[in-house]
Amino acid sequence: MITRRQFVKRSAATSLAVAASGLAAPAIASGAKIKVGYVTPLTGSLVGFSESDDYIVSSFLATDTGSNFEVIIKDSQSNPTRAAAVAKDLIIEDGINLMVVGATPDTTNPVVTTCEAEGIPVISTIAPWQPWFIGQQGNPTDPSSWAPFNYAFHYFFGLEDIIAAFLSMWSQIDTNKKIGGLFPNDSDGNAFGDPENGVAPAYNAAGYSILDPGRYQNLSDDFSAQINAFKAADCEIVNGIMIPPDCTTFRNQAIQQGFAPKIITMGKALLFPQSVAALGDAGHNLTTDVWWSATHPYKSSITGQSAKELAGDFTAKTGRPWTQPIGLVHTLFELAADVMGRAADPADPDAVVEAIGATDLQTLSGHIAWDGKGLPPFAAKNVCKTPVVGGQWRRQSDGNFELVIVENHNAPEIPTGGQMEELA
């Protein structure tokens, strides 16, 4: 039985032979568009990650470079099983040449695993590299068994980077250094909450202690048990990685039950302006990680636009405030254009993989090169780290929120706009 990878390789070899014989050239060489598959959560609890998708994809296709591509978008519905299924559809039915994907390990991991099994090159982002890499290993608890991927390449920060950003923010406020942890039973939550490989060891080494009451299920409607535990332990900091609906539920219930920490720092849930706006006054001075902003000092390799210019254009065309995924998703298509422009044969998965591995590109998300810099040997082939800093949401006089960068320990080239403030 011929596998997908064998079929593609044989087809590529046949096309090259036909071209050499002077007959019809292969489809891509003769001007047919390069097919890129894109899996994204257009609906469901992770929909905030896809808010800029229409803008990014349509803008890319409108460029001279983008006119050479066809982008086929599939909705993961914020469901890992669905993400894997539509990824396979893109590979088998649509015949894509390259897959791109973002939006947390719940989206990236099943798509990448499917691509790896089918022998299709894939570039992913917006998932810390540990839950991305380790979460796809056959035995995540046994480092000696971990193996690199053949077709998968990822760019984003790691737990070590976000921990450094959070500690840098918290050091600006006088607290008792007691943290209440909120970690769901999903890929992100299990990675961040792992007692040995998650955030706890680094927090402890920095003089903080963390109370982890255990995993909860996403879309929970009652956080009373966690709130009572944090109150009893006198936690002045709350830290976790929640989906937006759960963060809203927790914050409102904490206020109702009289729990008033000095700091709430939440990954995932507080990335988006609409999630914070839903909290009203309760959103003021909440903190989160910032992996892209309008003040980042980077430019697009396709359009030459700065982060500020692209963010402004997004707002002008959509009427909505800029959102962090703009930069990372735009970079997915920068990489698609760069890689396919350098690949010896865009129809040959191995040639595309070779081009990805040789990437050396300045993008809207910073420098992308899979050169192993700052990574352990087991992840060096497949991961490229991008910067992350710390930000705080400030409610303005008109009721809108501004995300102010308040620490840049990991990336001093990214300017700060203020100092950390306590929750009111």
VENKAGI-V400366 format. One record per residue. N is the residue number from 0. RES is the residue in one letter. PHI is phi in whole degrees, 0 to 359 (* if undefined). OMEGA is omega in whole degrees, 0 to 359 (NA if undefined). Layout:
<<N/RES/PHI/OMEGA> <N/RES/PHI/OMEGA>>
This chain:
<<0/M/*/182> <1/I/274/176> <2/T/281/178> <3/R/303/182> <4/R/297/180> <5/Q/296/180> <6/F/298/181> <7/V/297/181> <8/K/295/179> <9/R/293/179> <10/S/296/179> <11/A/296/180> <12/A/296/179> <13/T/296/180> <14/S/299/180> <15/L/296/179> <16/A/294/179> <17/V/298/180> <18/A/299/182> <19/A/292/182> <20/S/278/177> <21/G/91/177> <22/L/274/183> <23/A/302/180> <24/A/286/177> <25/P/301/189> <26/A/306/183> <27/I/292/181> <28/A/296/183> <29/S/271/174> <30/G/112/175> <31/A/294/184> <32/K/284/173> <33/I/284/183> <34/K/265/176> <35/V/245/175> <36/G/268/181> <37/Y/225/177> <38/V/259/187> <39/T/207/180> <40/P/277/180> <41/L/287/178> <42/T/222/177> <43/G/94/189> <44/S/292/181> <45/L/260/188> <46/V/300/179> <47/G/302/181> <48/F/289/184> <49/S/256/187> <50/E/302/183> <51/S/263/187> <52/D/301/182> <53/D/301/180> <54/Y/298/183> <55/I/295/185> <56/V/294/180> <57/S/295/178> <58/S/295/179> <59/F/296/183> <60/L/294/181> <61/A/280/179> <62/T/279/177> <63/D/301/179> <64/T/295/183> <65/G/295/180> <66/S/294/178> <67/N/273/187> <68/F/240/165> <69/E/242/179> <70/V/253/181> <71/I/253/186> <72/I/259/176> <73/K/233/181> <74/D/274/176> <75/S/282/184> <76/Q/58/181> <77/S/60/184> <78/N/234/183> <79/P/301/180> <80/T/296/178> <81/R/295/180> <82/A/302/179> <83/A/295/183> <84/A/294/181> <85/V/288/175> <86/A/298/179> <87/K/294/176> <88/D/300/180> <89/L/298/182> <90/I/284/188> <91/I/279/186> <92/E/274/184> <93/D/268/176> <94/G/65/182> <95/I/293/176> <96/N/264/183> <97/L/207/174> <98/M/252/170> <99/V/232/185> <100/V/200/175> <101/G/214/170> <102/A/77/171> <103/T/73/180> <104/P/300/178> <105/D/297/177> <106/T/257/185> <107/T/295/189> <108/N/297/179> <109/P/295/179> <110/V/291/180> <111/V/296/179> <112/T/301/179> <113/T/295/179> <114/C/297/180> <115/E/298/180> <116/A/292/183> <117/E/266/178> <118/G/73/180> <119/I/245/180> <120/P/299/181> <121/V/217/174> <122/I/242/185> <123/S/229/181> <124/T/200/178> <125/I/58/172> <126/A/200/177> <127/P/309/192> <128/W/294/181> <129/Q/295/177> <130/P/296/176> <131/W/288/185> <132/F/284/185> <133/I/291/182> <134/G/296/180> <135/Q/259/179> <136/Q/282/181> <137/G/300/177> <138/N/228/184> <139/P/300/182> <140/T/269/183> <141/D/240/182> <142/P/303/182> <143/S/293/181> <144/S/264/185> <145/W/290/182> <146/A/230/177> <147/P/291/178> <148/F/270/178> <149/N/268/188> <150/Y/238/188> <151/A/251/179> <152/F/224/189> <153/H/225/173> <154/Y/225/177> <155/F/175/179> <156/F/273/177> <157/G/244/179> <158/L/303/181> <159/E/298/182> <160/D/282/180> <161/I/290/176> <162/I/299/180> <163/A/298/179> <164/A/294/180> <165/F/295/180> <166/L/297/178> <167/S/295/176> <168/M/295/185> <169/W/297/181> <170/S/295/180> <171/Q/278/181> <172/I/240/178> <173/D/281/179> <174/T/228/175> <175/N/274/176> <176/K/64/175> <177/K/258/186> <178/I/247/169> <179/G/261/185> <180/G/260/178> <181/L/236/186> <182/F/231/181> <183/P/283/178> <184/N/273/174> <185/D/216/186> <186/S/300/179> <187/D/296/184> <188/G/298/180> <189/N/291/178> <190/A/288/181> <191/F/293/184> <192/G/270/180> <193/D/300/185> <194/P/295/182> <195/E/256/186> <196/N/245/181> <197/G/267/186> <198/V/278/188> <199/A/303/182> <200/P/302/181> <201/A/290/177> <202/Y/298/179> <203/N/298/180> <204/A/296/180> <205/A/270/177> <206/G/94/177> <207/Y/261/172> <208/S/237/182> <209/I/235/175> <210/L/262/180> <211/D/249/182> <212/P/282/177> <213/G/107/184> <214/R/287/173> <215/Y/239/180> <216/Q/273/175> <217/N/303/183> <218/L/66/173> <219/S/290/180> <220/D/247/181> <221/D/211/178> <222/F/249/182> <223/S/299/182> <224/A/297/179> <225/Q/294/181> <226/I/298/180> <227/N/296/179> <228/A/294/180> <229/F/292/178> <230/K/296/181> <231/A/296/181> <232/A/272/181> <233/D/58/179> <234/C/285/178> <235/E/261/177> <236/I/231/171> <237/V/240/183> <238/N/220/178> <239/G/189/179> <240/I/221/189> <241/M/249/170> <242/I/283/187> <243/P/307/181> <244/P/299/181> <245/D/290/178> <246/C/296/178> <247/T/299/179> <248/T/298/181> <249/F/299/183> <250/R/299/181> <251/N/293/180> <252/Q/290/177> <253/A/298/178> <254/I/296/181> <255/Q/298/184> <256/Q/263/173> <257/G/76/177> <258/F/264/187> <259/A/231/177> <260/P/291/178> <261/K/282/184> <262/I/221/166> <263/I/235/179> <264/T/240/187> <265/M/231/172> <266/G/281/176> <267/K/70/188> <268/A/295/187> <269/L/260/179> <270/L/283/192> <271/F/248/181> <272/P/300/181> <273/Q/291/178> <274/S/292/179> <275/V/286/180> <276/A/300/180> <277/A/296/180> <278/L/273/182> <279/G/63/181> <280/D/302/182> <281/A/291/178> <282/G/274/184> <283/H/296/176> <284/N/72/168> <285/L/290/186> <286/T/236/183> <287/T/202/173> <288/D/279/179> <289/V/234/180> <290/W/250/169> <291/W/197/178> <292/S/207/179> <293/A/291/180> <294/T/259/176> <295/H/296/188> <296/P/272/184> <297/Y/240/180> <298/K/231/177> <299/S/287/176> <300/S/283/180> <301/I/265/186> <302/T/258/185> <303/G/79/180> <304/Q/292/172> <305/S/282/176> <306/A/302/180> <307/K/297/181> <308/E/293/180> <309/L/292/178> <310/A/298/178> <311/G/295/179> <312/D/292/177> <313/F/301/180> <314/T/295/180> <315/A/297/185> <316/K/272/183> <317/T/248/184> <318/G/76/181> <319/R/242/177> <320/P/293/179> <321/W/298/182> <322/T/224/189> <323/Q/304/182> <324/P/299/179> <325/I/310/185> <326/G/294/184> <327/L/288/179> <328/V/290/175> <329/H/304/181> <330/T/295/175> <331/L/306/183> <332/F/277/169> <333/E/300/181> <334/L/292/178> <335/A/301/181> <336/A/295/182> <337/D/295/183> <338/V/295/183> <339/M/291/175> <340/G/287/181> <341/R/257/184> <342/A/297/179> <343/A/300/176> <344/D/212/181> <345/P/299/179> <346/A/273/182> <347/D/257/181> <348/P/306/181> <349/D/293/177> <350/A/292/178> <351/V/293/178> <352/V/300/179> <353/E/299/179> <354/A/292/178> <355/I/298/182> <356/G/299/181> <357/A/266/184> <358/T/299/175> <359/D/211/194> <360/L/224/171> <361/Q/272/187> <362/T/234/177> <363/L/293/178> <364/S/256/183> <365/G/108/183> <366/H/279/178> <367/I/246/175> <368/A/204/179> <369/W/274/184> <370/D/249/176> <371/G/81/184> <372/K/298/177> <373/G/75/185> <374/L/236/173> <375/P/291/185> <376/P/305/185> <377/F/293/181> <378/A/255/190> <379/A/299/183> <380/K/288/194> <381/N/252/188> <382/V/236/170> <383/C/236/181> <384/K/273/174> <385/T/242/190> <386/P/286/173> <387/V/220/178> <388/V/231/182> <389/G/251/181> <390/G/226/181> <391/Q/229/179> <392/W/277/179> <393/R/241/178> <394/R/281/183> <395/Q/269/183> <396/S/298/180> <397/D/272/179> <398/G/92/178> <399/N/280/182> <400/F/248/175> <401/E/241/177> <402/L/270/183> <403/V/258/176> <404/I/286/185> <405/V/245/174> <406/E/203/181> <407/N/221/183> <408/H/307/183> <409/N/282/187> <410/A/215/184> <411/P/297/178> <412/E/288/178> <413/I/270/187> <414/P/288/172> <415/T/273/180> <416/G/238/181> <417/G/170/179> <418/Q/251/178> <419/M/296/177> <420/E/234/177> <421/E/289/170> <422/L/297/180> <423/A/289/NA>>
